[in-house]
Amino acid sequence: MIKQIHYNKPQIRSMMIAAPDEVAIFGRGTGKTTGILAPKSAQCYFRTMPRGTGVLLNATFTQAFTRTLKELIRGWQMLGYVMDHHFLVGTRPTDKWKKMWNWQGPFAPPLDYKYFVSWFNGSVAQIVSQERTGSSNGISIDWIIGDEAKLLNEEKFKTELLPAN
């Protein structure tokens, strides 16, 4: 069964332009997380950078786990990805899952998967919060997405996270 997905004009524009750096300033309920961040992260980061490491940036962990992550997951599911099948959240991949996908893991695998989303192609996304100073220091990353930019600390973003990219 083919499932149709409806995207609005700002979401379609974002997909068509496919800018490597994008700031989406749209009104509430425009679907920035499910219709822009989810497709962009699934296609541009997870699918085209197997075994890479990215960052899902949030102002706080509360924001990450109560608002942003659930909407990202909803967006990925709209695209046909199934949680605990195509991707795992906050859990170490099992031997069965690794075998199913011939999973080699990221080039720099985490020791603790509590704050990671793991994808079937070996890529991972680290869930990072700005509430802890230096939480992104020392990590090597390939990409960054952030939700609710108005809540992010621009100075911390520039000095702590951008150098890691």
C-alpha positions in Angstrom: 0.0 0.0 0.0 1.3 3.4 -1.0 0.8 6.1 1.6 0.6 9.7 0.4 2.3 12.4 2.4 1.1 15.9 2.2 3.8 18.7 2.4 2.9 22.4 2.5 4.6 25.1 0.4 7.4 26.0 2.9 8.2 22.3 3.3 8.3 21.7 -0.4 10.4 24.8 -1.0 12.9 23.5 1.6 13.1 20.1 0.0 13.5 21.6 -3.5 16.3 24.0 -2.5 18.0 21.4 -0.3 20.3 24.1 1.1 23.2 22.7 3.2 22.6 25.5 5.8 19.0 26.4 6.4 17.1 28.5 8.9 13.4 28.1 8.7 11.5 31.0 10.2 7.9 30.0 9.9 4.8 30.3 12.1 3.7 27.8 14.7 2.2 24.6 13.3 4.0 25.0 9.9 5.6 21.6 10.3 9.2 22.6 10.7 10.2 19.5 12.6 8.1 16.8 10.9 8.1 18.3 7.4 11.6 19.9 7.2 14.0 18.5 9.8 12.7 14.9 9.6 13.0 14.5 5.8 16.3 16.5 5.7 17.9 14.4 8.4 16.7 11.2 6.9 17.8 11.9 3.4 20.8 14.3 3.7 22.4 12.9 6.8 21.3 9.4 7.7 21.0 8.1 4.2 23.9 9.8 2.5 26.4 9.6 5.4 26.5 6.0 6.4 28.5 5.5 9.6 28.6 9.2 10.2 27.8 11.1 13.4 25.6 14.1 13.7 24.1 16.2 16.5 20.4 16.9 17.3 20.9 20.2 19.1 18.4 21.4 21.7 18.4 24.1 24.4 17.5 21.5 27.1 17.1 17.8 27.4 13.5 18.4 28.4 12.9 20.1 25.1 14.7 17.2 23.3 12.7 14.4 24.9 9.3 16.0 25.3 8.9 18.0 22.1 11.6 17.7 19.4 12.5 14.0 19.3 8.9 12.8 19.3 8.1 15.1 16.3 11.2 14.0 14.5 10.3 10.4 15.0 6.7 11.1 13.7 8.3 12.7 10.6 10.6 9.7 10.1 7.6 7.4 10.5 5.6 9.4 7.9 8.5 8.6 5.5 8.2 4.9 6.2 10.9 4.4 8.8 9.9 2.3 11.7 11.3 2.8 15.2 13.1 -0.2 16.6 13.4 -1.5 13.1 15.1 1.2 11.0 16.4 3.2 13.9 16.8 2.9 17.7 16.5 5.7 20.3 18.6 5.6 23.4 19.5 2.0 23.3 22.5 -0.1 22.2 21.9 -2.1 19.0 21.3 -5.7 19.7 23.3 -8.5 18.0 20.0 -9.5 16.2 19.6 -5.9 14.9 23.2 -5.7 13.8 23.0 -8.9 11.9 19.7 -7.9 10.2 21.2 -4.8 8.8 24.8 -6.0 8.5 25.4 -3.0 10.9 29.0 -1.9 11.2 28.2 1.1 13.4 29.5 4.6 13.2 33.2 5.3 12.6 33.4 6.7 16.2 31.0 4.5 18.1 29.6 5.8 21.4 30.3 3.8 24.6 26.9 4.7 26.0 23.9 5.0 23.6 21.6 6.7 26.1 21.7 10.0 24.2 21.9 8.6 20.6 19.7 7.7 17.7 21.2 4.8 15.8 20.2 4.2 12.1 20.3 0.9 10.1 23.2 2.1 7.9 25.5 2.7 10.9 25.0 6.4 11.3 24.1 7.9 14.7 22.8 11.2 16.0 23.9 12.4 19.4 21.2 14.3 21.3 23.0 17.4 22.7 21.7 20.0 25.1 23.1 23.5 25.7 22.1 23.4 29.3 25.4 21.7 30.2 28.4 23.9 29.3 30.8 22.0 27.1 28.5 19.1 26.3 29.6 19.2 22.7 33.3 19.7 23.4 35.6 16.9 22.1 33.1 15.3 19.8 33.7 14.9 16.1 30.6 15.4 14.0 29.5 15.5 10.4 26.3 17.5 10.6 24.1 19.5 13.0 20.4 20.1 13.1 18.7 22.2 15.8 15.1 22.8 16.5 13.6 25.9 18.1 16.6 28.1 17.2 15.1 31.0 19.2 15.8 29.0 22.3 19.4 28.2 21.4 22.3 30.2 22.8 24.1 31.5 19.7 27.4 32.1 21.5 27.5 28.6 22.8 26.6 27.3 19.3 29.5 29.2 17.7 32.1 28.5 20.3 31.2 24.9 21.5 29.4 23.1 18.7 30.5 24.6 15.3 34.2 23.9 16.0 33.3 20.2 16.4 31.8 20.1 12.9 
